[in-house]
Amino acid sequence: MSLKSISITNGDYPEISFSFISQVVEGMMGIRPNAKDSAITVTPNLPDEIRDIKLFGLKVGNNCLTLK
């Protein structure tokens, strides 16, 4: 199933997009937020085909981060 078909058939359900993005950010990129300590842990879990990745505009508390 492609992402295009998900957005077309489930256009009224924004949680589909949120769930997908959340899985990529937290799963593949290994980002684990820790609100209590105002910190994040990054342990990338990328496939070998992806040599590098960038994430712009990650909000953590009052901060906005860019991760590469």
All heavy atoms as TSV, in Angstrom:
chain	resi	resn	atom	element	x	y	z
A	1	MET	N	N	0.848	-1.169	0.000
A	1	MET	CA	C	0.000	0.000	0.000
A	1	MET	C	C	0.894	1.232	0.000
A	1	MET	O	O	1.789	1.350	0.810
A	1	MET	CB	C	-0.901	-0.010	1.226
A	1	MET	CG	C	-1.788	1.196	1.318
A	1	MET	SD	S	-2.827	1.253	2.791
A	1	MET	CE	C	-3.763	-0.233	2.617
A	2	SER	N	N	0.646	2.146	-0.904
A	2	SER	CA	C	1.457	3.355	-0.984
A	2	SER	C	C	0.910	4.427	-0.052
A	2	SER	O	O	-0.243	4.375	0.370
A	2	SER	CB	C	1.473	3.882	-2.415
A	2	SER	OG	O	0.221	4.436	-2.745
A	3	LEU	N	N	1.767	5.406	0.241
A	3	LEU	CA	C	1.319	6.525	1.081
A	3	LEU	C	C	0.214	7.302	0.387
A	3	LEU	O	O	-0.677	7.823	1.031
A	3	LEU	CB	C	2.491	7.453	1.379
A	3	LEU	CG	C	3.575	6.866	2.261
A	3	LEU	CD1	C	4.676	7.891	2.452
A	3	LEU	CD2	C	3.014	6.457	3.586
A	4	LYS	N	N	0.285	7.389	-0.941
A	4	LYS	CA	C	-0.738	8.116	-1.684
A	4	LYS	C	C	-2.104	7.483	-1.465
A	4	LYS	O	O	-3.077	8.169	-1.232
A	4	LYS	CB	C	-0.389	8.141	-3.168
A	4	LYS	CG	C	-1.318	8.979	-3.979
A	4	LYS	CD	C	-0.847	9.061	-5.420
A	4	LYS	CE	C	-1.795	9.927	-6.219
A	4	LYS	NZ	N	-1.395	10.047	-7.601
A	5	SER	N	N	-2.183	6.152	-1.510
A	5	SER	CA	C	-3.475	5.500	-1.324
A	5	SER	C	C	-3.991	5.677	0.102
A	5	SER	O	O	-5.183	5.784	0.313
A	5	SER	CB	C	-3.395	4.016	-1.677
A	5	SER	OG	O	-2.576	3.327	-0.768
A	6	ILE	N	N	-3.098	5.739	1.074
A	6	ILE	CA	C	-3.531	5.969	2.456
A	6	ILE	C	C	-4.158	7.345	2.578
A	6	ILE	O	O	-5.209	7.515	3.157
A	6	ILE	CB	C	-2.351	5.831	3.444
A	6	ILE	CG1	C	-1.925	4.372	3.540
A	6	ILE	CG2	C	-2.735	6.348	4.832
A	6	ILE	CD1	C	-0.676	4.170	4.362
A	7	SER	N	N	-3.506	8.357	2.001
A	7	SER	CA	C	-4.028	9.717	2.143
A	7	SER	C	C	-5.319	9.908	1.378
A	7	SER	O	O	-6.172	10.664	1.791
A	7	SER	CB	C	-2.984	10.745	1.701
A	7	SER	OG	O	-2.726	10.613	0.319
A	8	ILE	N	N	-5.497	9.193	0.274
A	8	ILE	CA	C	-6.725	9.336	-0.502
A	8	ILE	C	C	-7.880	8.627	0.188
A	8	ILE	O	O	-8.947	9.185	0.360
A	8	ILE	CB	C	-6.527	8.787	-1.932
A	8	ILE	CG1	C	-5.603	9.714	-2.703
A	8	ILE	CG2	C	-7.866	8.668	-2.657
A	8	ILE	CD1	C	-5.165	9.180	-4.040
A	9	THR	N	N	-7.667	7.389	0.620
A	9	THR	CA	C	-8.764	6.631	1.206
A	9	THR	C	C	-9.062	7.040	2.641
A	9	THR	O	O	-10.149	6.804	3.126
A	9	THR	CB	C	-8.469	5.113	1.164
A	9	THR	OG1	O	-7.267	4.857	1.868
A	9	THR	CG2	C	-8.345	4.630	-0.264
A	10	ASN	N	N	-8.111	7.637	3.330
A	10	ASN	CA	C	-8.308	8.021	4.726
A	10	ASN	C	C	-8.130	9.519	4.938
A	10	ASN	O	O	-7.662	9.941	5.979
A	10	ASN	CB	C	-7.331	7.251	5.626
A	10	ASN	CG	C	-7.621	5.781	5.638
A	10	ASN	OD1	O	-8.759	5.383	5.812
A	10	ASN	ND2	N	-6.610	4.976	5.416
A	11	GLY	N	N	-8.497	10.303	3.959
A	11	GLY	CA	C	-8.291	11.740	4.014
A	11	GLY	C	C	-8.958	12.433	5.186
A	11	GLY	O	O	-8.539	13.499	5.607
A	12	ASP	N	N	-10.015	11.833	5.717
A	12	ASP	CA	C	-10.726	12.453	6.831
A	12	ASP	C	C	-10.142	12.072	8.186
A	12	ASP	O	O	-10.652	12.474	9.222
A	12	ASP	CB	C	-12.204	12.052	6.810
A	12	ASP	CG	C	-12.917	12.618	5.602
A	12	ASP	OD1	O	-12.479	13.673	5.095
A	12	ASP	OD2	O	-13.901	12.004	5.164
A	13	TYR	N	N	-9.059	11.302	8.189
A	13	TYR	CA	C	-8.491	10.809	9.426
A	13	TYR	C	C	-7.035	11.247	9.554
A	13	TYR	O	O	-6.130	10.515	9.168
A	13	TYR	CB	C	-8.593	9.282	9.490
A	13	TYR	CG	C	-10.014	8.791	9.391
A	13	TYR	CD1	C	-10.512	8.315	8.188
A	13	TYR	CD2	C	-10.853	8.828	10.493
A	13	TYR	CE1	C	-11.826	7.878	8.090
A	13	TYR	CE2	C	-12.159	8.393	10.408
A	13	TYR	CZ	C	-12.647	7.925	9.194
A	13	TYR	OH	O	-13.934	7.496	9.117
A	14	PRO	N	N	-6.776	12.431	10.115
A	14	PRO	CA	C	-5.395	12.917	10.205
A	14	PRO	C	C	-4.499	12.058	11.084
A	14	PRO	O	O	-3.288	12.116	10.966
A	14	PRO	CB	C	-5.549	14.329	10.782
A	14	PRO	CG	C	-6.873	14.322	11.453
A	14	PRO	CD	C	-7.730	13.346	10.691
A	15	GLU	N	N	-5.085	11.237	11.940
A	15	GLU	CA	C	-4.248	10.391	12.798
A	15	GLU	C	C	-3.451	9.373	11.986
A	15	GLU	O	O	-2.422	8.881	12.444
A	15	GLU	CB	C	-5.062	9.691	13.888
A	15	GLU	CG	C	-6.078	8.701	13.399
A	15	GLU	CD	C	-7.434	9.308	13.075
A	15	GLU	OE1	O	-7.588	10.524	13.080
A	15	GLU	OE2	O	-8.366	8.535	12.822
A	16	ILE	N	N	-3.882	9.059	10.771
A	16	ILE	CA	C	-3.119	8.159	9.902
A	16	ILE	C	C	-1.768	8.799	9.589
A	16	ILE	O	O	-0.725	8.167	9.732
A	16	ILE	CB	C	-3.885	7.849	8.603
A	16	ILE	CG1	C	-5.218	7.163	8.895
A	16	ILE	CG2	C	-3.031	7.036	7.649
A	16	ILE	CD1	C	-5.101	5.788	9.499
A	17	SER	N	N	-1.772	10.062	9.163
A	17	SER	CA	C	-0.524	10.772	8.862
A	17	SER	C	C	0.323	10.918	10.115
A	17	SER	O	O	1.533	10.701	10.080
A	17	SER	CB	C	-0.826	12.161	8.292
A	17	SER	OG	O	-1.535	12.042	7.091
A	18	PHE	N	N	-0.292	11.287	11.211
A	18	PHE	CA	C	0.438	11.450	12.465
A	18	PHE	C	C	1.104	10.143	12.865
A	18	PHE	O	O	2.260	10.120	13.270
A	18	PHE	CB	C	-0.490	11.940	13.574
A	18	PHE	CG	C	0.195	12.010	14.906
A	18	PHE	CD1	C	1.022	13.078	15.221
A	18	PHE	CD2	C	0.051	10.995	15.837
A	18	PHE	CE1	C	1.681	13.141	16.443
A	18	PHE	CE2	C	0.700	11.045	17.062
A	18	PHE	CZ	C	1.515	12.120	17.358
A	19	SER	N	N	0.385	9.042	12.766
A	19	SER	CA	C	0.938	7.740	13.150
A	19	SER	C	C	2.133	7.368	12.289
A	19	SER	O	O	3.143	6.881	12.790
A	19	SER	CB	C	-0.123	6.642	13.032
A	19	SER	OG	O	-1.149	6.870	13.960
A	20	PHE	N	N	2.036	7.615	10.988
A	20	PHE	CA	C	3.137	7.288	10.086
A	20	PHE	C	C	4.365	8.125	10.413
A	20	PHE	O	O	5.466	7.607	10.571
A	20	PHE	CB	C	2.729	7.497	8.627
A	20	PHE	CG	C	3.868	7.277	7.677
A	20	PHE	CD1	C	4.285	5.994	7.369
A	20	PHE	CD2	C	4.533	8.352	7.115
A	20	PHE	CE1	C	5.355	5.784	6.513
A	20	PHE	CE2	C	5.593	8.159	6.255
A	20	PHE	CZ	C	6.006	6.867	5.958
A	21	ILE	N	N	4.176	9.421	10.553
A	21	ILE	CA	C	5.294	10.320	10.856
A	21	ILE	C	C	5.897	9.966	12.207
A	21	ILE	O	O	7.107	9.928	12.373
A	21	ILE	CB	C	4.844	11.794	10.793
A	21	ILE	CG1	C	4.509	12.147	9.350
A	21	ILE	CG2	C	5.914	12.721	11.359
A	21	ILE	CD1	C	3.796	13.458	9.177
A	22	SER	N	N	5.058	9.677	13.173
A	22	SER	CA	C	5.534	9.301	14.502
A	22	SER	C	C	6.396	8.047	14.437
A	22	SER	O	O	7.447	7.974	15.081
A	22	SER	CB	C	4.336	9.073	15.430
A	22	SER	OG	O	4.761	8.583	16.663
A	23	GLN	N	N	5.980	7.055	13.663
A	23	GLN	CA	C	6.757	5.818	13.536
A	23	GLN	C	C	8.110	6.069	12.892
A	23	GLN	O	O	9.113	5.489	13.301
A	23	GLN	CB	C	5.981	4.779	12.726
A	23	GLN	CG	C	4.777	4.228	13.447
A	23	GLN	CD	C	5.152	3.555	14.741
A	23	GLN	OE1	O	6.075	2.765	14.799
A	23	GLN	NE2	N	4.433	3.864	15.797
A	24	VAL	N	N	8.159	6.943	11.880
A	24	VAL	CA	C	9.429	7.251	11.222
A	24	VAL	C	C	10.353	7.986	12.196
A	24	VAL	O	O	11.516	7.624	12.369
A	24	VAL	CB	C	9.219	8.086	9.942
A	24	VAL	CG1	C	10.548	8.605	9.400
A	24	VAL	CG2	C	8.518	7.254	8.886
A	25	VAL	N	N	9.825	9.019	12.845
A	25	VAL	CA	C	10.655	9.836	13.734
A	25	VAL	C	C	11.129	9.045	14.941
A	25	VAL	O	O	12.310	9.031	15.269
A	25	VAL	CB	C	9.893	11.106	14.171
A	25	VAL	CG1	C	10.634	11.839	15.270
A	25	VAL	CG2	C	9.679	12.024	12.981
A	26	GLU	N	N	10.209	8.358	15.586
A	26	GLU	CA	C	10.586	7.638	16.807
A	26	GLU	C	C	11.221	6.285	16.513
A	26	GLU	O	O	12.121	5.861	17.231
A	26	GLU	CB	C	9.362	7.462	17.703
A	26	GLU	CG	C	8.881	8.772	18.281
A	26	GLU	CD	C	7.718	8.599	19.237
A	26	GLU	OE1	O	7.527	7.495	19.774
A	26	GLU	OE2	O	6.996	9.573	19.448
A	27	GLY	N	N	10.781	5.617	15.470
A	27	GLY	CA	C	11.296	4.295	15.161
A	27	GLY	C	C	12.589	4.335	14.372
A	27	GLY	O	O	13.656	3.995	14.886
A	28	MET	N	N	12.519	4.767	13.122
A	28	MET	CA	C	13.696	4.747	12.258
A	28	MET	C	C	14.770	5.727	12.691
A	28	MET	O	O	15.952	5.418	12.657
A	28	MET	CB	C	13.298	5.042	10.810
A	28	MET	CG	C	12.556	3.908	10.151
A	28	MET	SD	S	12.144	4.272	8.443
A	28	MET	CE	C	13.765	4.299	7.710
A	29	MET	N	N	14.362	6.914	13.107
A	29	MET	CA	C	15.353	7.909	13.499
A	29	MET	C	C	15.797	7.727	14.942
A	29	MET	O	O	16.775	8.312	15.372
A	29	MET	CB	C	14.826	9.317	13.265
A	29	MET	CG	C	14.624	9.607	11.784
A	29	MET	SD	S	14.201	11.306	11.448
A	29	MET	CE	C	15.759	12.107	11.755
A	30	GLY	N	N	15.071	6.914	15.697
A	30	GLY	CA	C	15.475	6.599	17.064
A	30	GLY	C	C	15.371	7.763	18.028
A	30	GLY	O	O	16.127	7.851	18.990
A	31	ILE	N	N	14.434	8.660	17.788
A	31	ILE	CA	C	14.274	9.833	18.654
A	31	ILE	C	C	13.312	9.494	19.785
A	31	ILE	O	O	12.181	9.088	19.557
A	31	ILE	CB	C	13.766	11.044	17.848
A	31	ILE	CG1	C	14.811	11.422	16.810
A	31	ILE	CG2	C	13.447	12.216	18.776
A	31	ILE	CD1	C	14.360	12.492	15.853
A	32	ARG	N	N	13.787	9.651	20.996
A	32	ARG	CA	C	12.974	9.381	22.182
A	32	ARG	C	C	12.911	10.643	23.034
A	32	ARG	O	O	13.905	11.056	23.630
A	32	ARG	CB	C	13.593	8.254	23.016
A	32	ARG	CG	C	13.774	6.956	22.284
A	32	ARG	CD	C	12.435	6.235	22.108
A	32	ARG	NE	N	12.639	4.943	21.481
A	32	ARG	CZ	C	12.391	4.683	20.206
A	32	ARG	NH1	N	11.926	5.629	19.422
A	32	ARG	NH2	N	12.593	3.489	19.706
A	33	PRO	N	N	11.749	11.283	23.078
A	33	PRO	CA	C	11.624	12.500	23.890
A	33	PRO	C	C	11.563	12.177	25.381
A	33	PRO	O	O	11.063	11.133	25.777
A	33	PRO	CB	C	10.310	13.115	23.406
A	33	PRO	CG	C	9.547	11.996	22.823
A	33	PRO	CD	C	10.540	10.969	22.345
A	34	ASN	N	N	12.083	13.090	26.181
A	34	ASN	CA	C	12.029	12.978	27.638
A	34	ASN	C	C	11.634	14.362	28.165
A	34	ASN	O	O	12.480	15.181	28.488
A	34	ASN	CB	C	13.383	12.540	28.188
A	34	ASN	CG	C	13.382	12.397	29.694
A	34	ASN	OD1	O	12.516	12.928	30.379
A	34	ASN	ND2	N	14.365	11.694	30.214
A	35	ALA	N	N	10.322	14.605	28.211
A	35	ALA	CA	C	9.813	15.917	28.600
A	35	ALA	C	C	10.204	16.283	30.031
A	35	ALA	O	O	10.510	17.442	30.322
A	35	ALA	CB	C	8.298	15.959	28.434
A	36	LYS	N	N	10.209	15.313	30.903
A	36	LYS	CA	C	10.525	15.577	32.310
A	36	LYS	C	C	11.897	16.226	32.472
A	36	LYS	O	O	12.067	17.157	33.250
A	36	LYS	CB	C	10.474	14.261	33.098
A	36	LYS	CG	C	10.816	14.404	34.545
A	36	LYS	CD	C	10.810	13.055	35.245
A	36	LYS	CE	C	11.461	13.208	36.593
A	36	LYS	NZ	N	12.067	11.980	37.056
A	37	ASP	N	N	12.882	15.727	31.708
A	37	ASP	CA	C	14.242	16.253	31.803
A	37	ASP	C	C	14.575	17.244	30.695
A	37	ASP	O	O	15.738	17.641	30.550
A	37	ASP	CB	C	15.253	15.098	31.765
A	37	ASP	CG	C	15.121	14.190	32.971
A	37	ASP	OD1	O	14.722	14.684	34.043
A	37	ASP	OD2	O	15.399	12.984	32.839
A	38	SER	N	N	13.574	17.628	29.900
A	38	SER	CA	C	13.784	18.544	28.765
A	38	SER	C	C	14.924	18.063	27.868
A	38	SER	O	O	15.853	18.795	27.563
A	38	SER	CB	C	14.071	19.963	29.252
A	38	SER	OG	O	12.987	20.471	29.978
A	39	ALA	N	N	14.845	16.802	27.483
A	39	ALA	CA	C	15.922	16.201	26.692
A	39	ALA	C	C	15.355	15.236	25.654
A	39	ALA	O	O	14.185	14.843	25.730
A	39	ALA	CB	C	16.869	15.444	27.615
A	40	ILE	N	N	16.184	14.894	24.698
A	40	ILE	CA	C	15.853	13.831	23.757
A	40	ILE	C	C	17.067	12.915	23.632
A	40	ILE	O	O	18.201	13.332	23.853
A	40	ILE	CB	C	15.449	14.355	22.363
A	40	ILE	CG1	C	16.594	15.127	21.715
A	40	ILE	CG2	C	14.202	15.185	22.415
A	40	ILE	CD1	C	16.361	15.446	20.261
A	41	THR	N	N	16.803	11.675	23.296
A	41	THR	CA	C	17.856	10.708	23.005
A	41	THR	C	C	17.711	10.336	21.539
A	41	THR	O	O	16.592	10.096	21.066
A	41	THR	CB	C	17.697	9.444	23.874
A	41	THR	OG1	O	17.754	9.829	25.242
A	41	THR	CG2	C	18.780	8.431	23.579
A	42	VAL	N	N	18.820	10.290	20.818
A	42	VAL	CA	C	18.793	9.938	19.402
A	42	VAL	C	C	19.672	8.712	19.187
A	42	VAL	O	O	20.872	8.751	19.419
A	42	VAL	CB	C	19.285	11.110	18.520
A	42	VAL	CG1	C	19.235	10.735	17.053
A	42	VAL	CG2	C	18.463	12.363	18.783
A	43	THR	N	N	19.051	7.622	18.772
A	43	THR	CA	C	19.754	6.387	18.448
A	43	THR	C	C	19.219	5.909	17.102
A	43	THR	O	O	18.239	5.164	17.042
A	43	THR	CB	C	19.493	5.308	19.520
A	43	THR	OG1	O	19.759	5.861	20.802
A	43	THR	CG2	C	20.368	4.099	19.304
A	44	PRO	N	N	19.822	6.383	15.986
A	44	PRO	CA	C	19.296	6.058	14.657
A	44	PRO	C	C	19.220	4.550	14.406
A	44	PRO	O	O	20.072	3.786	14.848
A	44	PRO	CB	C	20.295	6.703	13.706
A	44	PRO	CG	C	20.998	7.734	14.521
A	44	PRO	CD	C	21.008	7.221	15.919
A	45	ASN	N	N	18.182	4.172	13.709
A	45	ASN	CA	C	17.926	2.783	13.364
A	45	ASN	C	C	17.613	2.712	11.869
A	45	ASN	O	O	16.648	2.085	11.465
A	45	ASN	CB	C	16.738	2.292	14.187
A	45	ASN	CG	C	16.806	0.844	14.497
A	45	ASN	OD1	O	17.799	0.191	14.251
A	45	ASN	ND2	N	15.731	0.329	15.057
A	46	LEU	N	N	18.425	3.387	11.067
A	46	LEU	CA	C	18.160	3.519	9.641
A	46	LEU	C	C	18.634	2.302	8.862
A	46	LEU	O	O	19.647	1.687	9.207
A	46	LEU	CB	C	18.870	4.759	9.091
A	46	LEU	CG	C	18.449	6.091	9.704
A	46	LEU	CD1	C	19.373	7.197	9.224
A	46	LEU	CD2	C	17.018	6.404	9.356
A	47	PRO	N	N	17.933	1.964	7.769
A	47	PRO	CA	C	18.418	0.895	6.898
A	47	PRO	C	C	19.726	1.319	6.221
A	47	PRO	O	O	20.017	2.512	6.114
A	47	PRO	CB	C	17.306	0.727	5.855
A	47	PRO	CG	C	16.316	1.787	6.099
A	47	PRO	CD	C	16.680	2.526	7.338
A	48	ASP	N	N	20.516	0.361	5.781
A	48	ASP	CA	C	21.814	0.649	5.169
A	48	ASP	C	C	21.700	1.570	3.951
A	48	ASP	O	O	22.619	2.329	3.658
A	48	ASP	CB	C	22.509	-0.644	4.745
A	48	ASP	CG	C	22.920	-1.479	5.949
A	48	ASP	OD1	O	23.080	-0.913	7.047
A	48	ASP	OD2	O	23.071	-2.705	5.779
A	49	GLU	N	N	20.580	1.525	3.255
A	49	GLU	CA	C	20.395	2.331	2.051
A	49	GLU	C	C	20.291	3.828	2.347
A	49	GLU	O	O	20.490	4.657	1.483
A	49	GLU	CB	C	19.135	1.908	1.291
A	49	GLU	CG	C	19.178	0.502	0.747
A	49	GLU	CD	C	18.816	-0.551	1.799
A	49	GLU	OE1	O	18.145	-0.221	2.794
A	49	GLU	OE2	O	19.232	-1.706	1.610
A	50	ILE	N	N	19.945	4.172	3.568
A	50	ILE	CA	C	19.804	5.580	3.949
A	50	ILE	C	C	21.058	5.974	4.715
A	50	ILE	O	O	21.246	5.598	5.861
A	50	ILE	CB	C	18.542	5.809	4.807
A	50	ILE	CG1	C	17.303	5.397	4.022
A	50	ILE	CG2	C	18.457	7.271	5.231
A	50	ILE	CD1	C	16.016	5.507	4.806
A	51	ARG	N	N	21.909	6.746	4.057
A	51	ARG	CA	C	23.187	7.124	4.661
A	51	ARG	C	C	23.047	8.292	5.641
A	51	ARG	O	O	23.747	8.369	6.630
A	51	ARG	CB	C	24.198	7.470	3.583
A	51	ARG	CG	C	24.492	6.312	2.669
A	51	ARG	CD	C	25.884	6.427	2.114
A	51	ARG	NE	N	26.169	5.391	1.157
A	51	ARG	CZ	C	26.565	4.177	1.471
A	51	ARG	NH1	N	26.696	3.841	2.721
A	51	ARG	NH2	N	26.816	3.293	0.531
A	52	ASP	N	N	22.160	9.214	5.337
A	52	ASP	CA	C	21.939	10.331	6.247
A	52	ASP	C	C	20.516	10.832	6.079
A	52	ASP	O	O	19.857	10.559	5.088
A	52	ASP	CB	C	22.960	11.455	6.038
A	52	ASP	CG	C	22.862	12.087	4.659
A	52	ASP	OD1	O	22.440	11.393	3.719
A	52	ASP	OD2	O	23.203	13.266	4.521
A	53	ILE	N	N	20.066	11.538	7.092
A	53	ILE	CA	C	18.695	12.041	7.102
A	53	ILE	C	C	18.671	13.325	7.920
A	53	ILE	O	O	19.488	13.512	8.823
A	53	ILE	CB	C	17.741	10.967	7.681
A	53	ILE	CG1	C	16.292	11.329	7.416
A	53	ILE	CG2	C	18.010	10.720	9.140
A	53	ILE	CD1	C	15.339	10.179	7.644
A	54	LYS	N	N	17.770	14.229	7.566
A	54	LYS	CA	C	17.635	15.489	8.294
A	54	LYS	C	C	16.189	15.660	8.732
A	54	LYS	O	O	15.263	15.293	8.022
A	54	LYS	CB	C	18.032	16.673	7.413
A	54	LYS	CG	C	19.484	16.683	7.036
A	54	LYS	CD	C	19.805	17.858	6.150
A	54	LYS	CE	C	21.250	17.794	5.702
A	54	LYS	NZ	N	21.566	18.887	4.782
A	55	LEU	N	N	16.033	16.214	9.900
A	55	LEU	CA	C	14.707	16.525	10.429
A	55	LEU	C	C	14.721	17.983	10.850
A	55	LEU	O	O	15.544	18.388	11.672
A	55	LEU	CB	C	14.383	15.615	11.626
A	55	LEU	CG	C	13.056	15.862	12.324
A	55	LEU	CD1	C	11.898	15.569	11.375
A	55	LEU	CD2	C	12.950	14.998	13.566
A	56	PHE	N	N	13.820	18.747	10.270
A	56	PHE	CA	C	13.737	20.178	10.551
A	56	PHE	C	C	12.489	20.475	11.363
A	56	PHE	O	O	11.437	19.876	11.151
A	56	PHE	CB	C	13.656	20.986	9.248
A	56	PHE	CG	C	14.838	20.801	8.352
A	56	PHE	CD1	C	14.843	19.840	7.363
A	56	PHE	CD2	C	15.962	21.604	8.504
A	56	PHE	CE1	C	15.930	19.674	6.530
A	56	PHE	CE2	C	17.057	21.448	7.681
A	56	PHE	CZ	C	17.042	20.472	6.697
A	57	GLY	N	N	12.597	21.395	12.295
A	57	GLY	CA	C	11.420	21.889	13.010
A	57	GLY	C	C	10.865	20.960	14.076
A	57	GLY	O	O	9.677	20.993	14.357
A	58	LEU	N	N	11.706	20.143	14.682
A	58	LEU	CA	C	11.252	19.267	15.760
A	58	LEU	C	C	11.099	20.096	17.032
A	58	LEU	O	O	12.069	20.624	17.568
A	58	LEU	CB	C	12.256	18.128	15.988
A	58	LEU	CG	C	11.937	17.177	17.139
A	58	LEU	CD1	C	10.639	16.425	16.854
A	58	LEU	CD2	C	13.084	16.220	17.355
A	59	LYS	N	N	9.869	20.230	17.500
A	59	LYS	CA	C	9.618	21.031	18.692
A	59	LYS	C	C	9.818	20.178	19.940
A	59	LYS	O	O	9.228	19.119	20.080
A	59	LYS	CB	C	8.202	21.602	18.656
A	59	LYS	CG	C	8.027	22.642	17.562
A	59	LYS	CD	C	6.675	23.265	17.617
A	59	LYS	CE	C	6.792	24.457	18.533
A	59	LYS	NZ	N	5.573	25.241	18.627
A	60	VAL	N	N	10.670	20.662	20.811
A	60	VAL	CA	C	10.924	20.041	22.107
A	60	VAL	C	C	10.827	21.149	23.134
A	60	VAL	O	O	11.686	22.008	23.217
A	60	VAL	CB	C	12.306	19.357	22.164
A	60	VAL	CG1	C	12.532	18.742	23.528
A	60	VAL	CG2	C	12.450	18.308	21.078
A	61	GLY	N	N	9.726	21.135	23.886
A	61	GLY	CA	C	9.501	22.228	24.837
A	61	GLY	C	C	9.377	23.547	24.089
A	61	GLY	O	O	8.629	23.659	23.124
A	62	ASN	N	N	10.143	24.548	24.505
A	62	ASN	CA	C	10.130	25.846	23.837
A	62	ASN	C	C	11.174	25.953	22.730
A	62	ASN	O	O	11.387	27.023	22.189
A	62	ASN	CB	C	10.376	26.957	24.868
A	62	ASN	CG	C	9.226	27.085	25.839
A	62	ASN	OD1	O	8.077	26.879	25.493
A	62	ASN	ND2	N	9.542	27.399	27.092
A	63	ASN	N	N	11.824	24.856	22.424
A	63	ASN	CA	C	12.893	24.856	21.425
A	63	ASN	C	C	12.428	24.198	20.128
A	63	ASN	O	O	11.540	23.352	20.127
A	63	ASN	CB	C	14.111	24.096	21.962
A	63	ASN	CG	C	14.643	24.736	23.215
A	63	ASN	OD1	O	15.030	25.889	23.219
A	63	ASN	ND2	N	14.629	23.985	24.312
A	64	CYS	N	N	13.065	24.580	19.042
A	64	CYS	CA	C	12.806	23.995	17.737
A	64	CYS	C	C	14.149	23.484	17.206
A	64	CYS	O	O	15.083	24.275	17.005
A	64	CYS	CB	C	12.194	25.032	16.806
A	64	CYS	SG	S	11.581	24.350	15.284
A	65	LEU	N	N	14.270	22.174	17.009
A	65	LEU	CA	C	15.545	21.562	16.669
A	65	LEU	C	C	15.628	21.129	15.207
A	65	LEU	O	O	14.619	20.837	14.589
A	65	LEU	CB	C	15.780	20.324	17.529
A	65	LEU	CG	C	15.702	20.496	19.042
A	65	LEU	CD1	C	15.864	19.143	19.720
A	65	LEU	CD2	C	16.760	21.471	19.520
A	66	THR	N	N	16.835	21.081	14.701
A	66	THR	CA	C	17.156	20.469	13.425
A	66	THR	C	C	18.162	19.376	13.711
A	66	THR	O	O	19.181	19.612	14.330
A	66	THR	CB	C	17.752	21.491	12.437
A	66	THR	OG1	O	16.765	22.504	12.168
A	66	THR	CG2	C	18.167	20.822	11.144
A	67	LEU	N	N	17.851	18.170	13.274
A	67	LEU	CA	C	18.730	17.027	13.494
A	67	LEU	C	C	19.216	16.505	12.146
A	67	LEU	O	O	18.464	16.406	11.209
A	67	LEU	CB	C	18.001	15.907	14.232
A	67	LEU	CG	C	17.406	16.271	15.577
A	67	LEU	CD1	C	16.588	15.098	16.112
A	67	LEU	CD2	C	18.470	16.666	16.558
A	68	LYS	N	N	20.534	16.180	12.068
A	68	LYS	CA	C	21.079	15.595	10.841
A	68	LYS	C	C	21.867	14.360	11.186
A	68	LYS	O	O	22.451	14.247	12.213
A	68	LYS	CB	C	22.026	16.516	10.090
A	68	LYS	CG	C	21.850	17.967	10.229
A	68	LYS	CD	C	22.844	18.662	9.331
A	68	LYS	CE	C	23.106	20.052	9.808
A	68	LYS	NZ	N	23.977	20.787	8.986
